[in-house]
Amino acid sequence: TTAGFNFTLSNEEAIQMDDMAVLSATANDHDAIAVTSSDCGGSKQSSRFSNLTIEGTGSFPFRNHWGRGLTLNNLSFVDVDSVDFFGENGSSMQGIFATGNATSHCYAFNMMVSKSNFINTANGISLGTLFQGLFVTQSNFLNGEAGIVVPAAESEVDQINISDSSFDVKGDTIAIFYPFVGLYVTHN
């Protein structure tokens, strides 16, 4: 498909997606999975994405691809476990993009990414304004432009903890272009 899943959650709602592949039949700029929460301050429920494959159809190196694999808008308490993100050539798809809600000044916080692969993605994980608390463990970032990115235009992004992960990307392993508090990197 060329249009992925799009979910809007109200207060105290969460989402769980397990054991599936989300494939794109074309090279496009759509989200494979997009979730927007209206819960300012974070739902008390955890959202979970596990055992997923997000990729395009076709043969490497001319695979089709999504614009973003997983887009999380204002969603807190997220567990991303054993999810594989496959881009086309390392400059096409964003793996995960997570941000708070700048309009209502709502933070998104606490995302755990474990045992996941970001292969041929432009950026493995990109964080937007008002995001706090990214934890990455036992994950691989291979053949993309950058591993984890906080662009200069973003603000109030803090607390990234990365452990026991592998980075083999073309550019920056971790690129933070914003005054940042709380970067912890161990055993990588």
Backbone hydrogen bonds, N-H to C=O, Kabsch-Sander energy under -0.5 kcal/mol:
donor,donor_aa,acceptor,acceptor_aa,energy
4,G,31,D,-0.9
5,F,32,A,-2.9
7,F,34,A,-3.0
9,L,36,T,-3.2
13,E,10,S,-1.8
17,M,48,R,-2.5
19,D,50,S,-1.5
20,M,51,N,-1.1
22,V,53,T,-3.0
23,L,21,A,-0.6
24,S,55,E,-1.4
25,A,1,T,-0.9
28,N,26,T,-0.7
28,N,65,H,-2.3
32,A,68,R,-2.8
33,I,69,G,-1.4
34,A,5,F,-2.2
35,V,71,T,-2.8
36,T,7,F,-2.3
37,S,73,N,-2.6
38,S,9,L,-2.2
40,C,38,S,-1.1
41,G,107,Y,-0.6
42,G,39,D,-1.6
47,S,77,F,-2.6
48,R,15,I,-2.4
49,F,79,D,-2.8
50,S,17,M,-2.6
51,N,81,D,-1.8
52,L,82,S,-0.7
53,T,20,M,-1.7
54,I,84,D,-3.2
55,E,22,V,-1.8
55,E,53,T,-0.5
56,G,64,N,-0.6
57,T,24,S,-2.7
62,F,59,S,-1.3
64,N,57,T,-2.8
65,H,26,T,-0.6
67,G,30,H,-2.4
68,R,30,H,-1.7
69,G,94,Q,-2.5
69,G,95,G,-0.6
70,L,95,G,-2.3
71,T,33,I,-2.8
72,L,70,L,-0.5
72,L,97,F,-3.1
73,N,35,V,-3.2
73,N,71,T,-0.6
74,N,72,L,-0.7
74,N,99,T,-3.6
76,S,74,N,-0.5
77,F,109,F,-2.4
78,V,110,N,-2.3
79,D,47,S,-2.4
80,V,78,V,-0.5
80,V,112,M,-3.5
81,D,49,F,-2.7
81,D,79,D,-0.6
82,S,114,S,-2.4
84,D,52,L,-2.7
85,F,83,V,-0.5
85,F,117,N,-3.2
86,F,54,I,-2.8
86,F,84,D,-0.5
87,G,85,F,-0.5
87,G,119,I,-2.8
90,G,120,N,-1.7
92,S,120,N,-0.5
93,M,120,N,-0.5
94,Q,67,G,-2.5
95,G,123,N,-2.8
96,I,124,G,-2.3
97,F,70,L,-2.6
98,A,126,S,-2.0
99,T,72,L,-2.3
100,G,129,T,-3.1
101,N,106,C,-2.7
102,A,100,G,-0.7
105,H,101,N,-0.5
106,C,101,N,-2.4
108,A,130,L,-2.6
110,N,132,Q,-1.8
111,M,133,G,-2.6
112,M,78,V,-2.9
113,V,111,M,-0.6
113,V,135,F,-3.4
114,S,80,V,-2.9
114,S,112,M,-0.5
115,K,137,T,-1.4
117,N,83,V,-1.9
118,F,140,N,-2.9
119,I,85,F,-2.9
119,I,117,N,-0.6
120,N,118,F,-0.5
120,N,142,L,-2.6
122,A,93,M,-2.8
124,G,146,A,-1.7
124,G,147,G,-0.5
125,I,147,G,-2.3
126,S,96,I,-2.9
127,L,149,V,-2.5
128,G,98,A,-3.2
130,L,155,S,-2.4
132,Q,108,A,-2.3
133,G,158,D,-2.0
133,G,159,Q,-0.8
134,L,159,Q,-2.5
135,F,111,M,-2.9
135,F,133,G,-0.5
136,V,161,N,-2.9
137,T,113,V,-2.6
138,Q,163,S,-1.1
140,N,116,S,-2.4
141,F,166,S,-2.5
142,L,118,F,-2.6
142,L,140,N,-0.5
143,N,168,D,-2.9
145,E,90,G,-0.6
145,E,121,T,-1.0
145,E,122,A,-0.8
146,A,122,A,-2.1
147,G,172,D,-1.7
148,I,173,T,-2.0
149,V,125,I,-2.8
150,V,175,A,-2.7
154,E,151,P,-1.5
158,D,131,F,-1.6
159,Q,181,V,-2.6
160,I,182,G,-2.7
161,N,134,L,-2.8
162,I,184,Y,-3.2
163,S,136,V,-2.7
164,D,186,T,-1.3
166,S,139,S,-2.6
168,D,141,F,-3.1
170,K,144,G,-3.3
171,G,145,E,-1.8
175,A,148,I,-3.1
176,I,174,I,-0.6
177,F,150,V,-2.9
177,F,175,A,-0.6
184,Y,160,I,-2.9
184,Y,182,G,-0.6
186,T,162,I,-2.7
